[in-house]
Amino acid sequence: MENWDCYKESIDHILIKEKRYRDPNFSAQRLAEMLGVSAFKLSRILKAVYGLSYAEIVHTYRIQDAQHHLKDRRLAPYSINDICAMVGFKNRQSFFDAFKKATGTTPDRYRNTP
């Protein structure tokens, strides 16, 4: 079995530091190209290193980002739809579904909870 931990730093840099997870058009295929591996190998790397699929990883980062934005008083004038777009979701329904699954509550309730 290969040691794919060496990819973690590069993946974290691309997805987190460069905030590529916010780009709704950034795909697993594009990430694989940037790493110089096939999409199949990327899938195996992600499962081995993170225990998650590409979509699960990206949703996790987007939800964490949304949670931060929803609690940031400076962003209070922005609507839930604005925040949904800021963190990379293409539509409101997928954002609400992912947010509720991850947090157990809706973005509106999360924002209004002290």
Secondary structure in CASP SS format (residue, H / E / C, confidence):
PFRMAT SS
TARGET T0000
AUTHOR 0000-0000-0000
METHOD secondary structure of the structure
MODEL  1
M C 1.00
E C 1.00
N C 1.00
W C 1.00
D C 1.00
C H 1.00
Y H 1.00
K H 1.00
E H 1.00
S H 1.00
I H 1.00
D H 1.00
H H 1.00
I H 1.00
L H 1.00
I H 1.00
K H 1.00
E C 1.00
K C 1.00
R H 1.00
Y H 1.00
R H 1.00
D C 1.00
P C 1.00
N C 1.00
F C 1.00
S C 1.00
A H 1.00
Q H 1.00
R H 1.00
L H 1.00
A H 1.00
E H 1.00
M H 1.00
L H 1.00
G C 1.00
V C 1.00
S C 1.00
A H 1.00
F H 1.00
K H 1.00
L H 1.00
S H 1.00
R H 1.00
I H 1.00
L H 1.00
K H 1.00
A H 1.00
V H 1.00
Y C 1.00
G C 1.00
L C 1.00
S C 1.00
Y H 1.00
A H 1.00
E H 1.00
I H 1.00
V H 1.00
H H 1.00
T H 1.00
Y H 1.00
R H 1.00
I H 1.00
Q H 1.00
D H 1.00
A H 1.00
Q H 1.00
H H 1.00
H H 1.00
L H 1.00
K H 1.00
D C 1.00
R H 1.00
R H 1.00
L H 1.00
A C 1.00
P C 1.00
Y C 1.00
S C 1.00
I H 1.00
N H 1.00
D H 1.00
I H 1.00
C H 1.00
A H 1.00
M H 1.00
V C 1.00
G C 1.00
F C 1.00
K C 1.00
N C 1.00
R H 1.00
Q H 1.00
S H 1.00
F H 1.00
F H 1.00
D H 1.00
A H 1.00
F H 1.00
K H 1.00
K H 1.00
A H 1.00
T H 1.00
G C 1.00
T C 1.00
T C 1.00
P H 1.00
D H 1.00
R H 1.00
Y H 1.00
R H 1.00
N H 1.00
T C 1.00
P C 1.00
END
